[in-house]
Amino acid sequence: MNPKLELETLYEISKLLSSSLNIEATVPYIFRLLKKYMGFERITLTLYDPSTDQIVVKATSSGKFPKEGFRKGEGITGKVWKHGVPIVIPDISKEPEFLNKLWKRKNIKGKKIAFIAVPIKIGGEVIGVLSADKEMSGRESLDELTRFLNMIATLIANSFSLERKVEEERKGLEIEKKALEMELKRIYKDLKVEGIVGRSRQILEVLDLVHRVAPTNATVLLRGESGVGKEVFARAIHFLSPRADKPFVTVNCAAIPETLLEAELFGYEKGAFTGAYGTKKGKFELASGGTIFLDEIGDMPLFLQVKLLRVLQEKEIERLGGSKPIKVDVRVIAATNRNLEQLMKEGKFREDLYYRLNVFPIFIPPLRERREDIPILVQHFVETFGREYGKEVKVSPEVMDLFMAYDWPGNVRELQNVVERMIILDTDGVLTVEELPSELKSSVEKPKTTPPPQPSEGESIWDIERKLIEQALRESGYVIKEAAKKLGMTPRQVSYRIQKYGIKLPR
């Protein structure tokens, strides 16, 4: 063999194998080099196939793939696989064990054709066989040809091993990625809902209820002061439910005049009233398959409460001017900031409707009762409006202190509006006290305080201490940290006395 040609062939094959991890795509190019430079013919790569327990053809120098494989020990190729050592047939025409199974060689009479088969090993395990024909001349050595083909088999084995490792690593990373995605999805699902910002105990309890009721069809009644974000929670329930891909329809019962609300909810037929020139579907029909959110349900007129009760009981509506009932599949979420129990006593809200709506009540606490959410909400609004108005702003510590001290009667909506206004007015990238609305500054700067309680006859010092603590708690919105500041005590000392005196904190 020509050492220079042998080295050049090995170099070119090494370049090919290092350029790709797809061994089956690379091998045909290797075969062309072996044929061109080294004179090998009918080159075949067979690899072990666990599904058939045979070694099967994966590549040939002709580009054809014979269907036949080899069982262990069958023919020369099967013996190489079984014993893991090269086998050389100096003249295939004189070898009875040579099966001529794959190539069906013809026109080889009068030619001395050698067959060389070498094992492809990974860590001592035979995973395949590389074989080739070589028409021999008097100058060539079978030992050298076998040694050379062994080197090629080793290069292929190393490349195949690397490909296998990369594939295993890829699969491992894919599994790990899916596991992480599932874990992140679980954590996100457990702790956060899009649009709802907060990490206080109270808000997490509400989110837990949202996740529990969302997969069901139960009617939900959201209660809480104006501005706490009842519609945001209603949307969360809808989008966490099986109805998420269906409509979410909102109706504000207080914003639509009584005379129009019935038509808005239930629709009307052509000619139902003056101006009804065609048939119109109501909100319940438009929400079919999805969710309808009835905001300010406490302001719904009594005559419409009867019709809503029928929808909840019978799952059907009648359009204005129509006589045919229409079945609707709608989940109802209602919300109110009014005292429905008091309205029932006054005869302004039907008791039967109340119990139909109050299947799964959720109370959303006001912002003053979850002050630890204020910094998170402020940061969220600063980022949101900063992007909207193209500004990068920070909140000064003084402003944050005032935010924490303010009672926020308008709740989250008020906080949102205040932050947006301050960002619009900002000129230096820092939100300062000067940019606060005047009513907020005056409310915080001049807090309404109650004179300290005076001792009554027969009261002990412990009775006075209890009254002082109760008063400080009321003035601070029952935030222990703020009450402690007023009393000149530590939060731990105040907590101890709350427990000692059995003072009940509102939930």
Beta strands, then each sheet from edge to edge (+ up, - down):
strand 1: 40-49
strand 2: 54-60
strand 3: 87-89
strand 4: 113-122
strand 5: 125-135
strand 6: 220-223
strand 7: 248-252
strand 8: 267-268
strand 9: 280-281
strand 10: 291-295
strand 11: 316-317
strand 12: 326-327
strand 13: 331-336
strand 14: 360-363
strand 15: 394-395
strand 16: 430-431
sheet 1: 2+ 1- 5+ 4- 3+
sheet 2: 7+ 10+ 13+ 6+ 14+
sheet 3: 8+ 9-
sheet 4: 11+ 12-
sheet 5: 15+ 16+
end
